[in-house]
Amino acid sequence: MTRAILLKSARESWWMVLMAVAAILLFETLFCRAMVSVADSLPNILSNRPALQYFIRMLVGSDIGDVITPTALVTIGFAHPFLLAVTWGLLLTIC
């Protein structure tokens, strides 16, 4: 690829990259704050609602019923469908 094509691509897609990064940062900030504030009461909530346990098991890919810590809850945000949709949308649009 020539330098001119690379510069043209960078000029045309800088705003998409900026919007995707802003969306990811905003989502991760809000998600981490929410998970840290809910971490203490989540074991009680999950023990009463098996449907919610099943949903979280689908989201994470394993049963986190025994190891619910704030760190484990925050890591869900790295594989959240919104984050994956923004990332894949950006990649498919640019490529």
C-alpha positions in Angstrom: 0.0 0.0 0.0 1.4 3.4 -0.9 1.8 6.2 1.6 -0.8 8.3 -0.1 -3.5 5.7 0.3 -2.6 5.1 3.9 -2.8 8.8 4.7 -6.2 9.1 2.8 -7.6 6.2 4.8 -6.4 7.8 8.0 -8.0 11.1 7.1 -11.3 9.5 6.2 -11.6 7.3 9.3 -10.1 9.2 12.2 -13.5 10.4 13.4 -14.9 6.8 13.4 -12.0 5.6 15.5 -12.4 8.6 17.8 -16.2 7.9 18.2 -15.5 4.1 18.8 -12.8 4.9 21.4 -15.1 7.4 23.2 -18.0 4.9 23.2 -15.7 2.1 24.6 -14.3 4.3 27.3 -17.7 5.6 28.3 -19.2 2.1 28.4 -16.3 0.6 30.4 -16.3 3.5 32.9 -20.1 3.2 33.5 -20.0 -0.6 33.6 -17.1 -0.8 36.1 -18.8 1.7 38.4 -22.1 -0.3 38.2 -20.4 -3.6 38.8 -18.4 -2.3 41.8 -21.5 -0.8 43.4 -23.6 -4.0 42.8 -20.9 -6.5 43.8 -21.9 -6.8 47.5 -25.6 -7.5 46.8 -25.3 -9.6 43.7 -24.9 -13.0 45.4 -28.2 -12.5 47.2 -29.9 -11.4 43.9 -28.5 -14.3 42.0 -29.5 -16.9 44.6 -33.2 -16.0 44.2 -33.3 -15.7 40.4 -32.2 -18.8 38.4 -33.1 -17.1 35.1 -30.6 -14.3 35.9 -27.9 -16.9 36.8 -28.5 -18.6 33.4 -28.2 -15.3 31.6 -24.9 -14.4 33.3 -23.7 -17.9 32.6 -24.5 -17.4 28.9 -22.8 -14.0 28.9 -19.6 -15.1 30.6 -19.3 -18.7 29.3 -19.0 -20.3 32.7 -20.7 -20.4 36.1 -19.5 -17.6 38.3 -21.9 -18.3 41.1 -19.1 -19.3 43.6 -16.5 -16.7 42.6 -18.5 -13.4 42.5 -15.9 -10.8 43.3 -15.8 -7.2 42.1 -12.9 -8.1 39.8 -14.7 -11.0 38.3 -17.7 -8.8 37.6 -15.6 -6.1 36.0 -14.1 -8.6 33.6 -17.5 -9.3 32.2 -17.3 -5.8 30.6 -14.4 -6.9 28.4 -16.6 -9.5 26.6 -19.8 -7.6 26.7 -21.9 -7.7 23.5 -22.0 -3.9 23.2 -18.2 -3.6 23.3 -17.8 -6.4 20.7 -20.5 -4.7 18.5 -18.7 -1.4 18.5 -15.3 -3.0 17.9 -16.5 -5.2 15.0 -18.5 -2.3 13.6 -15.5 -0.1 13.4 -13.3 -2.9 11.9 -15.8 -3.8 9.2 -16.4 -0.2 8.3 -12.8 0.7 8.0 -11.7 -2.5 6.2 
